[in-house]
Amino acid sequence: MDSQLIPRDQYNTLPHTPGVYKFFDSNNKIIYVGKAKDLNKRVSSYFTNIKNHNRKTYKLVGEIVGIEIVIVNSEFDALLLENNLIKENQPRYNILLKDDKSYPFIVITNERFPRIFSTRNIEDQKGTYFGPYTSVKAMNGVLDLIHKLYHIRNCSYNLSETNVKNKKYKVCLEYHIGNCLGPCEDLQSENEYLNDINSAKHILKGNLHVIKKSYKEMMQQAAEDLHYEVANSFKQKLELIDRFQTKSLIVNPNLHDIDVFGVITTNQTVFINYLQIVHGTIKLSETISAKLILNEPDLEIIQQLIFSLRTKYKSSTNTLYSNYTIPTWEGIEITQPKIGDKKKLIDLSIKNALYFKQEQERIQYDKEVKSNRILIQLQKDLNLKEIPKHIECFDNSNIQGTNPVSSMVYFKNGKPDKKNYRKYKIKTVTGPDDFASMKEVVSRRYQRLLSNNEPLPNLVLIDGGKGQLSAAVEALKDLNIYNQIPIIGIAKRLEEIYFPEDSYPILINKKSTSLKLLQHLRDEAHRFAITFHRSRRSKNAQTTILDDIEGIGPSTKQKLLAEFKSVKRIREASQEQLIKTIGKSKTEKVLKFLDKKKGSL
């Protein structure tokens, strides 16, 4: 599974869309969260003109290792999501929005003769909430408009039928100045009052044309009456309304706790974006991808990935929304909303999944272009007929002729393909003869490829000078494929490249990417060979002497080596330690044998 972290040096590939960006340090910890109207321009500003940054920003940029983004629909949504993520993660470089404050909402209470006022605390039982509002001025402007258009009480009296009937309360100043019609003294009916409340709800739900129409009429009337200051105040309110939005997908108390999954599939890969909504607030967004497995149903893989994401982030909600028809499991309901805010959330999730897909494709494309560029340069440097997409490199390893082995490493498109690496025990050569060993393994490798009708490499690299190269050439000639495979040798001392039947080597520029690729091949073949050689030598060193002890089988030898690690430590162990490990009779056989071999240990 791949995550969506973007390396810092690829900041200029970000989209020109609104969103939130998160900076990660080397410990994969969020150190800063920011919002942007244009993600590309905003994030790029951190990595250009660094000298103009203040000390805090300069230090922040120095710690950035990776970037993660969340795409949203508007700058307003970006501001809200930034607020949520800062409060959730408390990044140490964020100064603003770290307190426990939140954006205000407007609430219509559930009581008899409901009130309308602003609040920062959401209590579902208390009423219906609208918002949040990033501009307090805009919110107050709407509240002011509602109170001017409708007669809504602002007192906190308990206007139960009993209290009103018993005339517990008296009308206040608000009644006398015309802002309230006196429901506390039963001067306004409940139905009449609720009609005003329902009209106010329509405004809070986003019917802004009603508000604008009212303000325009008031502005025009004031202008006709030559009350220009009043007309200007209405104009300013109209401007506030233009910037005003009643709600956002990022924070919507009507959504409650849900999980949203946007799914995109290709022939080989599935991309899933996960939005976790808690108490109506988007708490996180993460996109992952996974390879589709041949003969395994796509839906089962998608179900497993969704289960994995929910487990990772400890989601407990049973309500899931997705654009994909996914098999449900016990207690879980997955639906596909077609309209409304839930559908908009799915669209937002799909947008993030689609961006991640495009980013992964771009990264893969960049890798292929870079790899091809190196291979094309290598083709040019070695004057090859075709691009060497398949290269094999051979190396020998032995110490004074003991435990001789060889290795072959396989590079595809300039990258190691370790599943095709091969290691060889030398079978036909006695003593330290690198040339004969090289001829044997090259012959064995390509005899096998020819027998299995497998494709031959575009280039063969031999770790060594003219001697090893000549031996490998002899093997190819014996198989009648010498003219079918380009073959070269690389000498370690001066990094010289030798061609068959050419006395003089060529030198490739030390800074050339093509030479670095050949060095990578050579070093990888050497590492693979020496690792195999050490393994064989260690195994033989541990078991050679013990193999000669009559009456001591493999399981006993394994017990001894597991306990004492080496023959030397077995010899140094006390008789009691040996008896405890393998018993008395076997201990006597081991000690008797080791006494005879004392001089050779």
C-alpha positions as CSV (number, residue, x, y, z in Angstrom):
1,M,0.0,0.0,0.0
2,D,1.4,3.4,-1.0
3,S,0.6,6.6,0.9
4,Q,0.3,10.1,-0.5
5,L,3.5,11.9,0.9
6,I,5.2,14.0,-1.7
7,P,9.0,14.6,-1.5
8,R,9.8,18.2,-0.8
9,D,11.8,18.6,-4.0
10,Q,8.6,18.0,-6.0
11,Y,6.6,20.9,-4.6
12,N,6.2,22.4,-8.0
13,T,4.0,19.5,-9.1
14,L,1.2,20.4,-6.8
15,P,-2.1,21.5,-8.4
16,H,-3.3,25.1,-8.7
17,T,-6.4,24.4,-6.6
18,P,-7.7,25.4,-3.1
19,G,-6.6,23.1,-0.3
20,V,-4.6,22.4,2.8
21,Y,-1.0,21.4,2.9
22,K,0.9,19.6,5.7
23,F,4.6,19.6,6.2
24,F,6.3,16.5,7.6
25,D,9.8,16.2,9.2
26,S,12.2,13.2,9.1
27,N,10.3,11.5,11.8
28,N,7.1,11.6,9.6
29,K,5.5,14.0,12.1
30,I,3.4,17.0,11.1
31,I,5.3,20.2,11.9
32,Y,3.1,22.7,10.0
33,V,-0.4,23.0,8.5
34,G,-1.4,25.7,6.2
35,K,-4.2,26.7,3.7
36,A,-4.0,28.0,0.2
37,K,-6.2,29.4,-2.5
38,D,-3.6,28.0,-4.9
39,L,-1.6,25.1,-3.4
40,N,1.2,25.2,-6.0
41,K,1.9,29.0,-5.6
42,R,1.6,28.9,-1.8
43,V,3.8,25.9,-1.1
44,S,6.4,27.0,-3.8
45,S,6.8,30.3,-1.9
46,Y,8.4,28.4,1.0
47,F,11.2,27.0,-1.2
48,T,11.9,30.1,-3.3
49,N,13.5,33.3,-2.1
50,I,14.5,31.6,1.1
51,K,16.8,34.5,2.1
52,N,13.7,36.7,2.6
53,H,12.1,34.3,5.1
54,N,12.1,35.2,8.8
55,R,14.0,32.9,11.2
56,K,11.0,30.7,12.1
57,T,10.1,30.1,8.5
58,Y,13.7,29.5,7.5
59,K,14.1,26.9,10.3
60,L,10.7,25.3,9.3
61,V,11.8,24.9,5.6
62,G,15.0,23.3,6.7
63,E,13.1,20.5,8.6
64,I,10.6,19.7,5.8
65,V,11.1,16.3,4.3
66,G,7.6,15.5,2.8
67,I,4.4,17.2,1.9
68,E,0.8,16.0,2.0
69,I,-2.2,17.9,0.6
70,V,-5.9,17.7,0.8
71,I,-7.9,19.3,-2.1
72,V,-11.1,21.1,-1.2
73,N,-13.7,23.1,-3.1
74,S,-13.0,26.6,-2.0
75,E,-10.7,28.8,0.0
76,F,-13.4,29.0,2.7
77,D,-13.3,25.2,3.0
78,A,-9.5,25.3,3.2
79,L,-9.7,27.8,6.1
80,L,-12.0,25.5,8.0
81,L,-10.1,22.3,7.4
82,E,-6.8,24.1,8.4
83,N,-8.5,25.0,11.7
84,N,-9.6,21.4,12.3
85,L,-6.2,19.9,11.5
86,I,-4.2,22.4,13.6
87,K,-6.4,21.7,16.6
88,E,-6.2,17.9,16.0
89,N,-2.4,17.7,15.4
90,Q,-1.0,20.8,17.2
91,P,2.0,21.3,14.9
92,R,4.8,23.1,16.7
93,Y,5.3,25.7,13.9
94,N,1.7,26.8,13.9
95,I,1.2,29.8,16.1
96,L,-2.4,30.8,15.1
97,L,-5.5,28.7,15.7
98,K,-3.7,26.6,18.4
99,D,-6.2,27.6,21.1
100,D,-9.4,25.8,21.9
101,K,-11.6,28.4,20.1
102,S,-13.8,27.4,17.2
103,Y,-15.8,29.2,14.5
104,P,-19.2,30.3,15.6
105,F,-22.6,28.9,14.5
106,I,-26.1,30.3,14.6
107,V,-28.5,28.2,16.5
108,I,-32.3,28.0,16.5
109,T,-33.3,26.6,19.8
110,N,-35.8,23.8,20.3
111,E,-37.8,25.6,23.0
112,R,-41.3,27.0,22.7
113,F,-41.0,30.4,20.9
114,P,-37.4,29.5,19.7
115,R,-34.6,32.0,20.0
116,I,-31.9,32.6,17.4
117,F,-28.4,33.6,18.5
118,S,-24.7,32.8,17.9
119,T,-22.7,30.1,19.8
120,R,-19.4,28.3,19.6
121,N,-20.6,25.2,21.5
122,I,-22.7,22.6,19.7
123,E,-25.2,20.6,21.7
124,D,-27.4,18.5,19.4
125,Q,-30.3,18.5,21.9
126,K,-30.4,22.2,22.2
127,G,-31.4,23.1,18.7
128,T,-30.6,23.3,15.0
129,Y,-27.2,24.7,14.0
130,F,-26.2,26.7,10.9
131,G,-22.6,27.5,9.9
132,P,-19.8,27.8,10.7
133,Y,-19.0,31.4,10.0
134,T,-15.5,32.5,9.3
135,S,-16.5,36.1,9.4
136,V,-18.1,37.2,12.7
137,K,-19.1,40.5,11.0
138,A,-20.9,38.6,8.3
139,M,-22.6,36.4,10.9
140,N,-23.7,39.4,12.9
141,G,-24.9,41.0,9.8
142,V,-27.2,38.1,9.1
143,L,-28.4,38.0,12.7
144,D,-29.1,41.7,12.5
145,L,-31.0,41.2,9.3
146,I,-33.1,38.4,10.7
147,H,-34.0,40.5,13.7
148,K,-34.9,43.4,11.5
149,L,-37.0,41.3,9.1
150,Y,-38.7,39.2,11.8
151,H,-39.8,39.7,15.3
152,I,-37.6,37.2,17.2
153,R,-37.3,37.5,21.0
154,N,-33.8,37.7,22.5
155,C,-34.8,37.1,26.1
156,S,-34.1,33.8,27.9
157,Y,-37.5,33.5,29.5
158,N,-39.1,30.0,29.8
159,L,-42.2,30.7,27.8
160,S,-44.1,27.5,28.7
161,E,-47.8,27.5,28.3
162,T,-48.2,27.5,32.1
163,N,-45.8,30.5,32.6
164,V,-47.5,32.5,29.9
165,K,-51.0,31.6,31.1
166,N,-50.0,32.6,34.7
167,K,-48.6,35.9,33.4
168,K,-45.2,35.2,35.0
169,Y,-43.4,37.7,32.8
170,K,-43.9,41.3,31.6
171,V,-43.0,42.7,28.3
172,C,-39.6,44.5,28.2
173,L,-38.0,47.3,26.3
174,E,-37.7,45.2,23.1
175,Y,-41.5,45.1,22.9
176,H,-41.8,48.9,23.3
177,I,-39.3,49.6,20.6
178,G,-40.9,47.2,18.2
179,N,-38.3,44.3,18.1
180,C,-40.6,41.8,19.8
181,L,-44.4,41.3,19.7
182,G,-44.7,40.2,23.3
183,P,-45.2,36.4,23.3
184,C,-44.3,36.4,27.0
185,E,-47.7,38.1,27.7
186,D,-49.5,36.0,25.0
187,L,-49.7,39.1,22.7
188,Q,-48.4,37.0,19.8
189,S,-49.6,33.5,18.9
190,E,-47.2,30.6,18.7
191,N,-48.2,29.8,15.1
192,E,-47.5,33.4,14.0
193,Y,-44.1,33.3,15.8
194,L,-43.2,30.0,14.2
195,N,-43.9,31.4,10.7
196,D,-41.2,34.0,11.3
197,I,-38.8,31.2,12.6
198,N,-39.4,29.1,9.4
199,S,-38.7,32.2,7.2
200,A,-35.5,32.7,9.1
201,K,-34.5,29.1,8.6
202,H,-34.8,29.5,4.8
203,I,-32.4,32.4,5.0
204,L,-29.9,30.4,7.1
205,K,-30.1,27.5,4.7
206,G,-28.7,29.7,2.0
207,N,-31.6,31.5,0.3
208,L,-29.4,34.6,0.1
209,H,-31.4,36.2,-2.7
210,V,-34.1,36.9,-0.1
211,I,-31.6,38.8,2.0
212,K,-30.1,40.6,-0.9
213,K,-33.5,41.6,-2.3
214,S,-34.5,43.1,1.1
215,Y,-31.2,45.0,1.5
216,K,-31.4,46.4,-2.1
217,E,-35.0,47.6,-1.5
218,M,-33.9,49.2,1.8
219,M,-30.9,50.8,0.2
220,Q,-32.9,52.2,-2.7
221,Q,-35.6,53.5,-0.4
222,A,-33.0,55.2,1.8
223,A,-31.4,56.7,-1.3
224,E,-34.7,58.0,-2.5
225,D,-35.3,59.6,0.9
226,L,-31.8,61.2,0.6
227,H,-30.6,59.2,3.6
228,Y,-27.2,58.4,2.0
229,E,-25.5,57.2,5.2
230,V,-28.2,54.7,5.8
231,A,-28.1,53.6,2.1
232,N,-24.3,53.2,2.4
233,S,-24.7,51.0,5.5
234,F,-27.1,48.7,3.5
235,K,-24.5,48.7,0.7
236,Q,-21.8,47.5,3.1
237,K,-24.1,44.8,4.4
238,L,-24.7,43.6,0.8
239,E,-21.0,43.4,0.3
240,L,-20.7,41.3,3.5
241,I,-23.5,39.0,2.2
242,D,-21.6,38.5,-1.0
243,R,-18.7,37.0,1.0
244,F,-21.0,35.1,3.3
245,Q,-21.6,31.4,3.1
246,T,-24.1,29.6,5.4
247,K,-22.3,26.3,5.5
248,S,-19.3,24.2,4.4
249,L,-18.7,20.5,3.7
250,I,-15.6,20.8,6.0
251,V,-17.7,21.5,9.1
252,N,-21.3,20.6,8.9
253,P,-23.0,19.6,12.2
254,N,-25.9,17.9,10.3
255,L,-23.5,15.2,9.0
256,H,-22.5,13.7,12.4
257,D,-20.1,10.7,12.3
258,I,-19.5,9.1,8.9
259,D,-16.7,7.6,6.9
260,V,-16.4,8.6,3.2
261,F,-14.5,6.6,0.6
262,G,-13.8,7.8,-2.9
263,V,-12.6,4.8,-5.1
264,I,-10.9,4.9,-8.5
265,T,-9.7,1.8,-10.2
266,T,-7.5,1.0,-13.3
267,N,-6.6,-2.3,-14.8
268,Q,-3.8,-2.8,-12.3
269,T,-4.3,-0.5,-9.4
270,V,-7.0,0.8,-7.0
271,F,-6.9,4.3,-5.4
272,I,-8.9,5.0,-2.3
273,N,-9.3,8.3,-0.5
274,Y,-10.7,8.2,3.1
275,L,-12.4,11.2,4.7
276,Q,-13.2,10.7,8.4
277,I,-16.0,12.9,9.7
278,V,-16.4,13.2,13.4
279,H,-19.2,15.4,14.9
280,G,-19.7,16.9,11.5
281,T,-16.0,17.9,11.1
282,I,-13.5,16.4,8.6
283,K,-10.7,15.1,10.9
284,L,-8.5,13.5,8.4
285,S,-8.0,12.7,4.7
286,E,-5.7,10.0,3.5
287,T,-5.3,8.4,0.1
288,I,-3.7,5.0,-0.5
289,S,-3.2,2.8,-3.5
290,A,-2.7,-1.0,-4.0
291,K,-2.0,-3.4,-6.8
292,L,-4.9,-5.5,-7.9
293,I,-4.1,-9.2,-7.7
294,L,-4.8,-11.4,-10.7
295,N,-7.8,-13.7,-10.2
296,E,-8.8,-12.0,-7.0
297,P,-12.1,-10.0,-7.1
298,D,-11.5,-6.2,-7.1
299,L,-14.3,-5.7,-4.6
300,E,-12.7,-8.0,-2.0
301,I,-9.4,-6.0,-2.2
302,I,-11.3,-2.7,-1.9
303,Q,-13.2,-4.0,1.1
304,Q,-9.9,-5.1,2.7
305,L,-8.4,-1.7,2.2
306,I,-11.4,0.1,3.6
307,F,-11.3,-2.2,6.6
308,S,-7.6,-1.5,7.0
309,L,-8.1,2.3,6.9
310,R,-10.9,2.2,9.5
311,T,-8.8,0.0,11.8
312,K,-5.8,2.3,11.4
313,Y,-7.7,5.3,12.5
314,K,-10.0,3.5,15.0
315,S,-13.2,4.4,13.3
316,S,-16.3,3.3,15.2
317,T,-19.1,4.6,13.0
318,N,-21.4,2.2,11.2
319,T,-22.3,4.7,8.4
320,L,-20.1,4.6,5.3
321,Y,-20.6,6.5,2.0
322,S,-18.9,5.6,-1.2
323,N,-19.2,6.0,-5.0
324,Y,-18.5,2.2,-5.3
325,T,-20.8,-0.7,-4.6
326,I,-18.8,-2.5,-1.9
327,P,-19.9,-5.7,0.0
328,T,-20.9,-4.9,3.5
329,W,-20.0,-6.8,6.6
330,E,-22.0,-7.3,9.8
331,G,-23.2,-4.1,11.4
332,I,-21.9,-1.8,8.6
333,E,-24.1,0.1,6.1
334,I,-22.5,1.4,2.9
335,T,-24.6,3.7,0.8
336,Q,-24.1,5.7,-2.4
337,P,-25.8,9.2,-2.0
338,K,-26.9,10.7,-5.3
339,I,-27.7,14.3,-4.1
340,G,-27.0,16.7,-1.3
341,D,-24.0,17.3,1.0
342,K,-23.2,13.6,1.3
343,K,-22.8,13.4,-2.5
344,K,-20.6,16.5,-2.4
345,L,-18.4,14.8,0.2
346,I,-18.0,11.8,-2.1
347,D,-17.1,14.1,-5.0
348,L,-14.5,15.8,-2.8
349,S,-13.1,12.4,-1.8
350,I,-13.0,11.3,-5.5
351,K,-11.2,14.5,-6.4
352,N,-8.4,13.7,-3.8
353,A,-8.2,10.1,-5.0
354,L,-7.9,11.3,-8.6
355,Y,-5.1,13.8,-7.8
356,F,-3.2,11.0,-6.0
357,K,-3.6,8.7,-9.0
358,Q,-2.3,11.4,-11.3
359,E,0.6,12.1,-9.0
360,Q,1.6,8.5,-8.8
361,E,1.5,8.2,-12.6
362,R,3.6,11.4,-12.9
363,I,6.2,10.0,-10.5
364,Q,6.3,6.7,-12.4
365,Y,6.6,8.6,-15.7
366,D,9.5,10.7,-14.3
367,K,11.3,7.6,-13.1
368,E,10.9,5.9,-16.5
369,V,12.1,9.1,-18.3
370,K,15.1,9.3,-16.0
371,S,15.9,5.6,-16.4
372,N,15.6,5.8,-20.2
373,R,17.8,8.9,-20.2
374,I,20.6,7.0,-18.4
375,L,20.2,3.9,-20.6
376,I,20.2,6.0,-23.8
377,Q,23.4,7.7,-22.6
378,L,24.9,4.2,-21.9
379,Q,23.9,3.1,-25.3
380,K,25.7,6.1,-26.8
381,D,28.8,5.7,-24.6
382,L,29.2,2.0,-25.5
383,N,28.0,2.4,-29.2
384,L,25.4,-0.3,-28.7
385,K,22.8,-1.1,-31.4
386,E,19.8,-1.0,-28.9
387,I,19.0,0.4,-25.5
388,P,20.3,-1.9,-22.8
389,K,17.1,-2.4,-20.9
390,H,18.2,-5.9,-19.7
391,I,21.7,-6.0,-18.3
392,E,23.4,-8.9,-16.4
393,C,26.6,-8.6,-14.5
394,F,28.9,-11.5,-13.2
395,D,31.5,-11.6,-10.4
396,N,33.6,-14.3,-8.6
397,S,34.4,-14.6,-5.0
398,N,36.9,-16.9,-3.2
399,I,39.7,-16.8,-0.6
400,Q,42.8,-18.8,-1.7
401,G,40.6,-21.0,-3.8
402,T,38.3,-22.1,-0.9
403,N,34.6,-22.2,-1.3
404,P,34.6,-20.6,-4.8
405,V,31.3,-19.0,-5.8
406,S,30.0,-16.6,-8.5
407,S,27.0,-14.3,-8.7
408,M,24.9,-12.8,-11.5
409,V,22.7,-9.7,-10.9
410,Y,19.9,-8.7,-13.2
411,F,19.0,-5.0,-13.9
412,K,15.8,-4.2,-15.8
413,N,15.3,-0.6,-17.1
414,G,18.3,0.5,-15.0
415,K,17.0,-0.9,-11.7
416,P,17.9,-4.1,-9.8
417,D,15.4,-7.0,-10.3
418,K,16.4,-9.1,-7.4
419,K,14.0,-12.0,-8.0
420,N,16.2,-12.7,-11.1
421,Y,19.5,-12.7,-9.3
422,R,21.4,-16.0,-9.4
423,K,24.2,-17.5,-7.3
424,Y,26.5,-20.3,-8.4
425,K,28.7,-22.9,-6.7
426,I,31.7,-23.6,-8.9
427,K,31.6,-27.2,-9.9
428,T,34.3,-27.9,-12.6
429,V,37.2,-25.8,-11.3
430,T,39.8,-26.8,-8.7
431,G,41.9,-24.1,-7.0
432,P,41.9,-20.3,-7.4
433,D,41.2,-19.9,-11.1
434,D,39.0,-16.8,-11.7
435,F,39.1,-17.2,-15.4
436,A,37.9,-20.8,-15.5
437,S,35.3,-20.0,-12.9
438,M,34.0,-17.1,-15.0
439,K,33.8,-19.2,-18.1
440,E,31.9,-21.9,-16.2
441,V,29.1,-19.6,-14.8
442,V,28.7,-17.6,-18.0
443,S,28.3,-20.9,-19.9
444,R,25.8,-22.3,-17.4
445,R,23.7,-19.1,-17.3
446,Y,23.3,-18.8,-21.1
447,Q,23.0,-22.5,-21.8
448,R,20.0,-22.4,-19.4
449,L,18.4,-19.4,-21.1
450,L,18.8,-21.0,-24.5
451,S,17.4,-24.3,-23.3
452,N,14.3,-22.6,-21.8
453,N,14.0,-20.3,-24.9
454,E,14.3,-17.2,-22.6
455,P,15.4,-13.8,-24.0
456,L,19.1,-13.0,-23.9
457,P,20.3,-9.7,-22.2
458,N,21.0,-6.5,-24.1
459,L,24.4,-6.2,-22.4
460,V,26.6,-8.5,-20.3
461,L,29.0,-6.8,-17.8
462,I,32.0,-8.8,-16.4
463,D,33.6,-7.6,-13.1
464,G,37.3,-7.8,-13.9
465,G,39.9,-7.0,-16.5
466,K,40.8,-8.5,-19.9
467,G,41.4,-12.0,-18.4
468,Q,37.9,-12.5,-17.0
469,L,36.4,-10.8,-20.1
470,S,38.2,-13.2,-22.4
471,A,37.0,-16.2,-20.4
472,A,33.4,-15.0,-20.6
473,V,33.8,-14.5,-24.4
474,E,35.0,-18.1,-24.8
475,A,31.8,-19.3,-23.1
476,L,29.7,-17.2,-25.5
477,K,31.6,-18.5,-28.5
478,D,31.2,-22.1,-27.4
479,L,27.4,-21.5,-27.3
480,N,27.5,-19.7,-30.7
481,I,25.9,-16.5,-29.3
482,Y,29.0,-14.3,-29.1
483,N,27.7,-12.0,-31.8
484,Q,24.2,-11.8,-30.3
485,I,25.1,-10.3,-26.9
486,P,27.3,-7.2,-26.4
487,I,29.8,-7.9,-23.6
488,I,32.2,-5.7,-21.7
489,G,34.5,-5.8,-18.7
490,I,35.0,-3.2,-16.0
491,A,38.3,-3.0,-14.1
492,K,38.1,-1.6,-10.6
493,R,41.3,0.5,-10.3
494,L,40.7,3.1,-13.0
495,E,37.1,2.2,-13.8
496,E,38.2,1.2,-17.3
497,I,35.8,-0.3,-19.8
498,Y,37.2,-3.2,-21.9
499,F,35.7,-4.5,-25.1
500,P,36.5,-8.0,-26.4
501,E,39.6,-8.3,-28.7
502,D,40.5,-4.6,-28.0
503,S,43.8,-4.0,-26.2
504,Y,42.9,-0.5,-25.2
505,P,40.1,0.3,-22.7
506,I,37.8,3.3,-22.9
507,L,37.2,5.8,-20.1
508,I,33.8,7.2,-19.4
509,N,33.5,10.5,-17.7
510,K,33.6,9.9,-13.9
511,K,30.5,12.1,-13.5
512,S,28.5,10.3,-16.2
513,T,25.3,8.7,-15.1
514,S,26.0,5.8,-17.4
515,L,29.3,5.0,-15.6
516,K,27.5,5.2,-12.3
517,L,25.0,2.6,-13.6
518,L,27.8,0.3,-14.5
519,Q,29.4,0.8,-11.1
520,H,26.1,0.1,-9.4
521,L,25.9,-3.2,-11.4
522,R,29.4,-4.1,-10.5
523,D,29.1,-3.3,-6.8
524,E,25.8,-5.1,-6.5
525,A,27.3,-8.3,-8.2
526,H,30.3,-8.1,-5.8
527,R,28.0,-7.6,-2.7
528,F,25.8,-10.6,-3.8
529,A,28.9,-12.8,-4.4
530,I,30.7,-12.0,-1.2
531,T,27.6,-12.5,0.9
532,F,27.1,-16.0,-0.7
533,H,30.8,-16.8,-0.2
534,R,30.8,-15.8,3.5
535,S,27.7,-17.9,4.1
536,R,29.3,-21.0,2.6
537,R,32.6,-20.4,4.3
538,S,30.9,-19.9,7.7
539,K,28.8,-23.0,7.3
540,N,31.8,-25.1,6.3
541,A,33.9,-23.8,9.1
542,Q,31.3,-24.6,11.7
543,T,30.5,-28.1,10.6
544,T,33.7,-29.6,9.0
545,I,35.3,-30.9,12.3
546,L,32.0,-31.9,13.9
547,D,31.1,-34.0,10.8
548,D,34.0,-36.3,11.6
549,I,32.8,-37.3,15.0
550,E,31.5,-40.8,14.9
551,G,28.1,-41.3,16.6
552,I,27.2,-37.6,16.6
553,G,24.3,-36.8,14.3
554,P,23.0,-33.6,12.7
555,S,20.6,-32.8,15.5
556,T,23.4,-33.1,18.2
557,K,25.7,-30.9,16.1
558,Q,22.9,-28.3,15.8
559,K,22.4,-28.3,19.5
560,L,26.1,-27.8,20.2
561,L,26.5,-24.9,17.6
562,A,23.2,-23.2,18.8
563,E,24.5,-23.3,22.4
564,F,28.2,-22.6,21.9
565,K,28.3,-20.9,18.5
566,S,31.7,-22.3,17.4
567,V,34.0,-25.4,17.7
568,K,36.5,-23.3,19.6
569,R,33.8,-22.5,22.3
570,I,32.7,-26.1,22.4
571,R,36.3,-27.1,23.2
572,E,36.5,-24.4,25.9
573,A,33.2,-25.4,27.5
574,S,33.2,-27.4,30.8
575,Q,32.2,-31.1,30.8
576,E,29.2,-30.2,32.9
577,Q,28.0,-27.6,30.3
578,L,28.4,-30.2,27.5
579,I,26.5,-32.9,29.5
580,K,23.7,-30.4,30.2
581,T,23.4,-29.7,26.4
582,I,23.8,-33.2,24.8
583,G,24.0,-35.8,27.6
584,K,26.9,-37.7,29.1
585,S,27.6,-40.4,26.5
586,K,27.7,-38.0,23.6
587,T,29.8,-35.6,25.6
588,E,32.4,-38.3,26.1
589,K,32.6,-38.9,22.3
590,V,32.9,-35.2,21.6
591,L,35.7,-34.6,24.2
592,K,37.6,-37.7,23.1
593,F,37.5,-36.6,19.5
594,L,38.5,-33.0,20.3
595,D,41.5,-34.2,22.4
596,K,42.8,-36.1,19.4
597,K,42.3,-33.0,17.2
598,K,43.7,-30.6,19.7
599,G,46.7,-29.7,17.7
600,S,44.6,-28.7,14.7
601,L,42.2,-26.5,16.5
